[in-house]
Amino acid sequence: MTSDRISSDPTFSALVPDLSRLMTGRRCLMYNAAFDRGVLERELCRHFHSTARAQTWLSCRPSGRACGQLIDASTATSPSVAPTK
């Protein structure tokens, strides 16, 4: 990945509205949830300029409505989301 290759790609902040809409009512399966959540939290803090708003988004309740569910695939126990080993 080079700066030239990604220079015309949208920023994370430009993608937040679409990401929020796509996550509403859905599960987000992550293979390495600790890492992925950390990256999301960092970028959301930069986007919102607020740790509290980033935490609200990550808790899947933006604007008081149900959002998605963040699931770690390595520890998932739901029958619909089997862990991969």
C-alpha positions as CSV (number, residue, x, y, z in Angstrom):
1,M,0.0,0.0,0.0
2,T,1.4,3.3,-1.0
3,S,0.3,6.9,-0.5
4,D,-0.1,7.3,-4.2
5,R,-2.4,4.3,-4.4
6,I,-4.7,5.5,-1.6
7,S,-4.5,9.3,-2.1
8,S,-7.9,9.4,-3.9
9,D,-9.7,7.0,-1.6
10,P,-12.2,8.4,0.9
11,T,-11.2,9.1,4.4
12,F,-12.6,7.1,7.3
13,S,-14.7,10.2,8.4
14,A,-16.3,10.2,4.9
15,L,-17.3,6.6,5.4
16,V,-18.8,6.8,8.9
17,P,-22.3,7.7,7.8
18,D,-22.4,4.7,5.4
19,L,-20.8,2.5,7.9
20,S,-23.3,3.5,10.6
21,R,-26.2,2.8,8.2
22,L,-24.8,-0.5,7.2
23,M,-24.2,-1.6,10.8
24,T,-27.7,-0.8,12.0
25,G,-29.3,-4.0,13.1
26,R,-26.5,-6.2,11.9
27,R,-23.6,-8.2,13.4
28,C,-20.1,-7.3,12.6
29,L,-17.8,-10.4,12.7
30,M,-14.2,-9.6,13.5
31,Y,-11.4,-12.1,13.6
32,N,-9.2,-10.1,15.9
33,A,-11.7,-8.0,17.8
34,A,-9.3,-6.4,20.2
35,F,-7.2,-5.0,17.3
36,D,-10.2,-4.2,15.1
37,R,-12.1,-2.4,17.9
38,G,-8.9,-0.5,18.8
39,V,-8.6,0.8,15.2
40,L,-12.3,1.6,15.1
41,E,-12.1,3.4,18.4
42,R,-9.0,5.5,17.3
43,E,-10.6,6.5,14.0
44,L,-14.0,7.3,15.6
45,C,-12.3,9.5,18.2
46,R,-10.6,11.3,15.4
47,H,-13.9,11.6,13.5
48,F,-16.1,12.8,16.4
49,H,-13.3,14.7,18.3
50,S,-14.7,13.0,21.3
51,T,-13.9,9.7,23.2
52,A,-17.5,9.7,24.6
53,R,-19.1,9.8,21.2
54,A,-16.7,7.1,19.8
55,Q,-17.6,4.9,22.8
56,T,-21.3,5.5,22.1
57,W,-20.9,4.4,18.5
58,L,-18.9,1.4,19.5
59,S,-21.5,0.4,22.1
60,C,-23.9,0.1,19.1
61,R,-26.3,2.7,20.2
62,P,-25.7,5.8,18.0
63,S,-28.4,8.4,18.3
64,G,-30.2,6.2,20.8
65,R,-31.2,3.5,18.3
66,A,-30.0,0.0,18.0
67,C,-27.0,-0.5,15.9
68,G,-25.0,-3.6,15.0
69,Q,-23.3,-6.1,17.2
70,L,-19.5,-6.5,17.3
71,I,-18.6,-10.2,17.5
72,D,-15.1,-11.7,18.0
73,A,-15.0,-14.7,15.6
74,S,-12.3,-16.4,17.7
75,T,-14.5,-16.5,20.8
76,A,-18.1,-16.5,19.3
77,T,-20.4,-19.1,20.8
78,S,-23.6,-18.3,19.0
79,P,-24.8,-21.2,16.8
80,S,-25.2,-18.7,13.9
81,V,-21.6,-17.5,14.3
82,A,-19.2,-20.5,14.8
83,P,-15.7,-19.8,15.8
84,T,-13.0,-20.5,13.3
85,K,-9.9,-22.4,14.4
